[in-house]
């Protein structure tokens, strides 16, 4: 029975990895929220956070390398510095918080993220914010990333509120996400929070990661972006609600 359950976990983990990599290859973001929506139904949060960090670091790292000429260090350093402060705090939350409460917290984040992206305003309400505000958002970004693996989520929302053009937003939140994923992986690994079972799931999920990323990149520009976005956000919303009310 235990072996059957383990094989099922591997299959579901690979399916979640493929789906998250596909969406990231297609849209350029959202690996963590797609993966968390699947994995948290059968894995504990202490496994999900390092898996998201490790897989997303690979996928996002490729994108950042392609965007390297557009990256402006003067714009991203407050976010990175703030994340460096927030990641250890988030990791401690992950260490001590009950799994059920962590699932509900991630469910709330998924619901909030889906609703925000569905109804997000076009106005740049934080256009005049400065480096101090960016750094504060970086701290929030690090706490959320360290506790859940969803690094970059706060930065994505904030970049939109700053009113930067899409290309400039991506040149900020993707490098910030990669830097935060590196911090998460180093902190969780250095504090002994990554077990052998989690490491095995990572190795077994690499083929699904490669295949999903390839399929997403091949599909880029071929699908109806607006319709695909609505489907993804709808699934995220349903997954978040199911995690919030999971017994």
Secondary structure, 3 states (H helix, E strand, C coil): CHHHHHHHHHHHHHHHHHHHHHHHHHHCCCHHHHHHHHHCCCCCHHHHHHHHHHHHHHHHHHHHHHCCCCCCHHHHHHHHHHHHHHHHHHHHHHHHCCHHHHHHHHHHHHHHHHHHHHHCCCCCCCCCCCHHHHHHHHHHHHHHHHHHCCCCHHHHHHHHHHCCCHHHHHHHHHHHHHHHHHHHHHHHHHCCCCCHHHHHHHHHHHHHHHHHHHHHHHHCCCCCHHHHHHHHHHHHHHHHHHHHCCC
